[in-house]
Amino acid sequence: MPRKILMIAFHFPPLRGSSGIQRTLGFTRHLPEFGWTPLILTAHPRAYPDTDTQYDWKLPAELVVHRACAFDTAKHFAIAGRYPQSLALPDRWQSWHWGAVIEGLRMIRRHQPAAIWSTYPIATAHRIGATLQKLSGLPWIADFRDPMAHTGYPADARTWESFRKVESKAFERASSLCFTTHGARRLYAQRYPQRSLIANGFDEQAFASTAAGKRDWAAGRWLLLHSGIVYPEWRDPASLFAALRNLRQQGHPDVHRLLLRFRACEHDEFVRARAREYGVSDQIEILPPIPYRAALAEMQAADALMILQSDTCNDQIPAKSYEYLRCGRPVLALTNEGSDTANLFKTSQNSILAALESAAEISNALIRLLTSLSHQDSRENGS
C-alpha cells in the first residue's frame, strides 16, 4: 500500500514565472515510483502575481490538489500602493497560513498521510508546515531551495528577524531538513545540525518530448540567452553590459554579432535602463514568458546560454543551471569563482566562468565565447 505525503507548496500551476514549480512537479511525478502518493496543498490562484491557464504540464487526473484561501498583501490589502509591514511578515502571503492549516487538517483527517513536506522560498509555507506538524504530530520535512536569513538578506531588519524565527522553528520541529546546494548545507551546519541534500535537476521526460526550437533570430547573429528572472539585487547585468560596450569600443570584430536575449526576466524596465546606460540597447532583446517546453526548446536552439549570480549568492544554484547543462550548449556563467554555481559549471567543458561584478573578467570571457562560436561556425561551414 503506497504511503501518502502532504506537500505544501506555494509555487504550483497555474502560477507563471517561477522555476520553483518544476521542483514540486518533479516530486509529484516521481514519488509514486518510490511508493509515495503526493497530496498537494497550495494557494488560491488569486494570490499569484501572474497565472497561465494554458501551462503545458498536465497534472495527473488522480493527483489530489487543494487550494487554500490566500491573498497577496501588496495586491489585495494595499491603499495607494502602501500597506502595514505587519501584514507582510514573513512575506506578502502570510494570509495563506491559517487557511492552509484548516485545509491541511481536513486533508490529514481524510487522507491519513504519513508525513508532511513544505518548501521555501515562500516562508509562509514553512510556517504552515510547522503548525500542521504541531497539531498532527506527523513527521515534517522542511525543504530549503534557498537559504533563509543570511548575511545581507533580507535587507529589512524586521523581515530578517521574521525569517530567522521561521527558520529556527523548522530546525526545532522538522524531522528532516533538505537543501539544494552544498553551500547552503554548510551555512546551516554552522547554526544547526547538518541534514540532507537533494539538489535540483532536470526532468528527462520533459526533454524527451521537446524538440530543439528553430532559430528565430537574424542570420549571422549569435544568440546568448538568459532564461528566467533577473533580480536587480542579485543578477544585475551592469558589468556584462559594460564589458559588451568595452569590446565594441575596442573594435572586436565579432562582438556586434551577439544578441543578448532576456526571456521572462520579470524586471524588464530595469534591464532596459541598464542597456541604455551602457549604450548597448541595440544588442539586447527582452521577451515575455513562454510555456515551459517552449522555453526548453529555445534553450536548446540558442548558440549559448547565460547565468547571472552575484557574489552574495555563493551558496545557491539557479534551478535552470541543470537544464542548461542538459541542453549541452555553451554556458557563460557569470558567478563568483568559489560559488556552488561555479563548481557546478566547472564540471562542463562548455562553460566559461567570470565574476558577475567584474567587467574586465566578463570582457575576457566574452572574447573566449566569441572565439568559440566563430570556430563552431567554421566547422559547420566546412572551412
C-alpha positions in Angstrom: 0.0 0.0 0.0 1.6 3.3 -1.0 2.2 5.8 1.7 0.9 9.4 1.3 2.7 12.7 1.8 1.1 16.1 2.3 3.2 18.6 0.2 2.8 22.3 1.0 4.0 24.4 -2.0 3.1 27.9 -3.0 4.7 27.6 -6.4 2.3 25.4 -8.4 0.3 25.7 -11.6 -1.3 27.9 -12.7 1.4 30.2 -11.3 3.6 31.5 -14.1 7.2 32.8 -13.9 8.8 30.7 -11.2 11.2 27.8 -11.8 10.3 26.6 -8.3 7.2 25.0 -9.8 9.4 22.4 -11.5 10.8 21.1 -8.3 7.4 20.4 -6.8 6.1 18.9 -10.1 9.1 16.7 -10.3 8.4 15.3 -6.9 4.8 14.7 -7.7 5.7 12.8 -10.9 8.5 10.6 -9.4 7.5 10.0 -5.8 5.0 7.3 -6.8 7.9 5.3 -8.2 9.2 5.0 -4.6 5.9 4.1 -3.0 4.7 7.6 -2.1 1.4 9.3 -3.2 1.7 13.1 -3.1 -1.2 15.3 -1.8 -0.7 18.9 -2.8 -1.7 21.8 -0.5 -1.2 25.1 -2.4 -2.6 28.6 -2.6 -5.6 30.0 -4.3 -4.6 31.4 -7.7 -5.7 34.9 -6.7 -2.6 35.1 -4.6 -0.3 34.6 -7.6 1.3 37.7 -9.3 0.7 36.1 -12.7 -1.1 32.9 -14.0 -1.2 30.8 -17.1 -4.2 28.5 -17.5 -2.5 27.0 -20.6 0.5 25.7 -18.7 1.9 22.7 -20.6 2.3 20.3 -17.6 -0.8 18.1 -17.5 -1.4 17.2 -13.8 -2.3 13.5 -13.3 -6.1 13.1 -13.0 -5.6 11.2 -9.7 -3.4 13.9 -8.1 -5.1 15.4 -5.1 -4.7 19.2 -5.1 -6.3 21.5 -2.5 -6.0 25.3 -2.8 -6.4 27.2 0.4 -7.6 30.8 0.8 -4.7 33.2 0.3 -4.2 36.8 -0.7 -1.2 38.9 -1.8 -0.9 41.8 0.7 0.7 44.1 -1.8 -2.1 43.5 -4.3 -5.2 43.0 -2.1 -4.6 45.0 1.1 -2.6 48.0 -0.1 -4.1 51.5 -0.2 -2.4 53.8 -2.7 0.3 51.2 -3.0 1.1 51.2 0.7 0.3 48.6 3.4 1.4 47.9 7.1 4.6 45.9 7.2 3.0 43.7 9.8 0.7 42.3 7.1 3.7 41.1 5.1 5.8 39.2 7.7 7.4 36.9 7.0 6.1 37.5 3.4 3.2 39.0 1.4 1.3 35.7 1.6 1.0 35.4 5.3 -2.8 35.3 4.9 -2.3 31.8 3.4 -1.2 30.4 6.7 -4.4 29.8 8.6 -6.4 28.9 5.5 -3.8 26.3 4.7 -3.7 25.0 8.2 -7.5 24.5 8.2 -7.4 22.9 4.8 -4.4 20.8 5.7 -6.0 19.4 8.8 -9.0 18.3 6.7 -6.6 16.6 4.3 -4.8 14.9 7.1 -8.1 13.5 8.6 -9.4 12.4 5.2 -6.2 11.0 3.5 -4.1 10.0 6.5 -0.7 11.0 5.2 2.4 9.5 6.8 4.4 12.8 6.6 4.3 16.5 5.8 6.7 18.3 3.4 6.9 22.1 2.8 9.2 24.1 0.5 10.7 27.5 0.8 11.3 30.3 -0.7 7.8 31.3 0.4 8.5 31.4 4.2 4.8 31.1 5.0 4.9 27.5 3.6 7.3 26.5 6.4 5.0 28.3 9.0 2.2 26.1 7.7 4.4 23.0 7.9 5.4 23.8 11.5 1.8 24.4 12.6 0.5 21.3 11.0 3.3 19.2 12.5 2.5 20.6 15.9 -1.2 19.9 15.6 -0.9 16.4 13.9 2.4 15.1 15.3 3.3 13.8 11.8 7.0 13.9 10.7 7.8 17.1 8.8 10.4 17.5 6.0 11.4 21.2 5.5 12.8 21.8 2.0 15.1 24.8 1.6 15.6 25.7 -2.1 17.5 28.8 -0.9 18.9 29.8 2.5 16.5 32.0 4.5 18.0 34.5 6.9 21.7 35.1 6.0 24.2 38.0 5.7 22.5 40.9 4.0 19.3 39.1 3.2 16.6 40.1 3.8 17.8 43.6 4.0 15.0 44.8 6.2 15.7 44.0 9.9 12.1 43.1 10.8 11.8 40.8 7.8 15.2 39.2 8.6 14.1 38.5 12.1 10.8 37.0 11.0 12.7 34.7 8.6 15.1 33.7 11.4 12.1 32.7 13.6 10.6 30.6 10.8 13.9 29.0 10.1 14.6 28.3 13.8 11.2 26.6 14.2 11.9 24.4 11.1 15.2 23.2 12.7 13.4 22.7 16.0 10.4 20.7 14.8 11.3 19.1 11.4 12.3 15.5 11.3 14.4 16.1 8.2 15.7 19.3 6.5 16.6 19.3 2.8 18.9 21.7 0.9 19.7 22.0 -2.8 23.4 23.0 -2.6 26.4 22.1 -0.5 26.9 25.7 0.4 23.5 26.1 1.9 24.1 22.9 3.9 27.5 24.3 5.1 25.8 27.6 6.1 23.2 25.9 8.2 25.7 23.4 9.7 27.2 26.4 11.4 23.9 27.1 13.2 22.2 23.8 13.4 22.9 20.0 13.0 23.6 19.2 9.3 20.9 17.4 7.4 20.1 16.2 3.9 20.9 17.4 0.4 18.6 16.9 -2.6 19.9 19.1 -5.4 17.6 20.5 -8.1 17.9 18.9 -11.6 16.1 18.5 -14.9 13.3 16.2 -16.0 14.4 13.9 -18.8 10.8 13.3 -19.7 10.3 17.0 -20.5 13.4 17.0 -22.8 12.3 13.7 -24.4 9.1 15.3 -25.6 10.7 18.6 -26.6 12.4 19.1 -30.0 15.0 21.9 -30.2 13.5 25.1 -31.4 14.2 26.8 -34.7 16.5 29.7 -35.0 14.3 32.8 -34.8 17.0 35.5 -34.9 18.7 37.2 -37.8 21.1 35.1 -39.8 24.7 35.7 -39.0 24.0 36.6 -35.3 24.7 34.5 -32.3 22.0 34.2 -29.6 23.2 34.4 -26.0 20.1 33.5 -23.9 19.2 34.2 -20.3 16.1 32.3 -19.5 14.4 33.5 -16.2 14.1 36.2 -13.7 16.8 39.0 -13.5 16.7 40.1 -9.8 18.1 43.6 -9.6 19.9 42.8 -6.3 21.5 39.5 -7.3 21.5 39.3 -11.1 22.4 42.8 -12.2 23.7 42.8 -15.8 25.5 46.1 -15.4 29.1 44.7 -15.6 28.0 42.4 -18.5 26.7 45.4 -20.5 29.9 47.4 -19.5 32.0 44.6 -20.9 29.9 44.5 -24.1 30.4 48.2 -24.5 34.1 48.0 -23.9 34.5 45.3 -26.6 32.5 47.4 -29.0 34.7 50.4 -28.3 37.8 48.3 -28.8 36.5 47.2 -32.2 36.4 43.5 -31.5 35.5 42.0 -34.9 32.7 39.7 -33.8 31.1 41.5 -30.8 28.3 43.0 -32.9 27.1 39.5 -33.9 26.0 38.8 -30.3 22.3 39.2 -29.5 21.6 39.0 -25.7 18.1 37.8 -25.1 16.4 38.0 -21.7 13.4 35.7 -21.7 10.9 36.2 -18.8 13.2 38.4 -16.9 10.3 40.0 -15.0 12.2 43.2 -14.3 12.0 44.4 -18.0 12.4 48.1 -17.4 15.4 47.6 -15.1 17.2 45.6 -17.8 16.3 48.2 -20.5 17.5 51.0 -18.3 20.8 49.2 -17.8 21.2 48.6 -21.5 20.5 52.3 -22.2 23.0 53.3 -19.5 25.8 51.4 -21.3 24.7 52.2 -24.8 24.1 48.6 -25.9 20.3 48.6 -26.3 20.7 47.5 -30.0 22.1 44.2 -28.9 19.6 43.5 -26.1 16.2 41.7 -26.6 13.6 41.4 -23.8 10.8 38.9 -24.4 7.9 37.7 -22.4 7.4 34.3 -20.7 6.6 31.2 -22.8 5.4 27.7 -21.8 8.0 25.5 -20.1 8.6 23.1 -23.0 8.9 26.0 -25.4 11.4 27.5 -23.1 13.4 24.3 -23.1 13.3 24.2 -26.9 14.6 27.8 -27.0 17.5 26.9 -24.7 18.4 24.0 -26.9 18.4 26.2 -30.0 20.4 29.1 -28.6 24.1 29.5 -29.6 25.0 29.9 -25.9 23.3 30.3 -22.5 23.9 32.7 -19.7 23.8 32.5 -15.9 23.8 35.7 -13.7 24.6 35.1 -10.0 26.1 37.7 -7.6 28.8 37.1 -5.0 26.1 37.4 -2.3 24.5 34.1 -3.6 27.5 31.8 -3.4 25.5 29.2 -1.5 22.8 29.0 -4.2 22.5 27.5 -7.6 19.8 28.8 -10.1 17.5 25.9 -10.8 17.8 26.5 -14.6 21.5 25.7 -14.3 20.7 21.9 -14.5 18.5 22.4 -17.6 21.3 24.5 -19.2 23.8 21.6 -18.7 21.3 19.1 -20.1 20.9 21.3 -23.2 24.6 20.8 -24.0 25.0 24.4 -25.2 28.0 26.6 -24.3 27.3 28.5 -21.0 28.6 31.9 -19.9 28.4 31.5 -16.2 28.8 34.9 -14.5 29.3 33.9 -10.9 31.9 34.0 -8.2 34.8 31.6 -8.6 34.2 29.8 -5.3 30.4 29.6 -5.5 28.4 26.4 -5.7 27.1 27.6 -9.1 30.7 27.9 -10.4 31.6 24.5 -9.0 28.7 23.0 -10.9 29.6 24.6 -14.2 33.3 23.6 -13.8 32.1 20.0 -14.5 31.3 21.1 -18.0 33.8 21.7 -20.7 31.3 24.0 -22.4 31.3 26.6 -19.6 33.1 29.9 -19.4 33.3 31.5 -16.0 33.7 35.1 -14.8 32.6 37.1 -11.8 29.3 39.0 -12.3 30.8 42.1 -10.7 33.9 42.3 -12.9 33.6 43.9 -16.3 37.2 43.0 -17.0 36.7 39.3 -16.3 33.5 39.3 -18.4 35.3 41.0 -21.3 37.8 38.2 -21.4 35.0 35.6 -21.0 33.1 37.2 -23.9 36.2 37.1 -26.1 36.6 33.4 -25.3 32.9 32.8 -26.1 33.1 34.7 -29.4 36.2 32.8 -30.4 34.4 29.5 -29.6 31.3 30.5 -31.6 33.4 31.6 -34.5 35.3 28.3 -34.6 32.0 26.4 -34.4 30.7 28.4 -37.4 33.9 27.5 -39.3 33.5 23.8 -38.5 29.8 23.8 -39.6 30.6 25.6 -42.8 33.5 23.2 -43.5 36.1 25.9 -43.6 
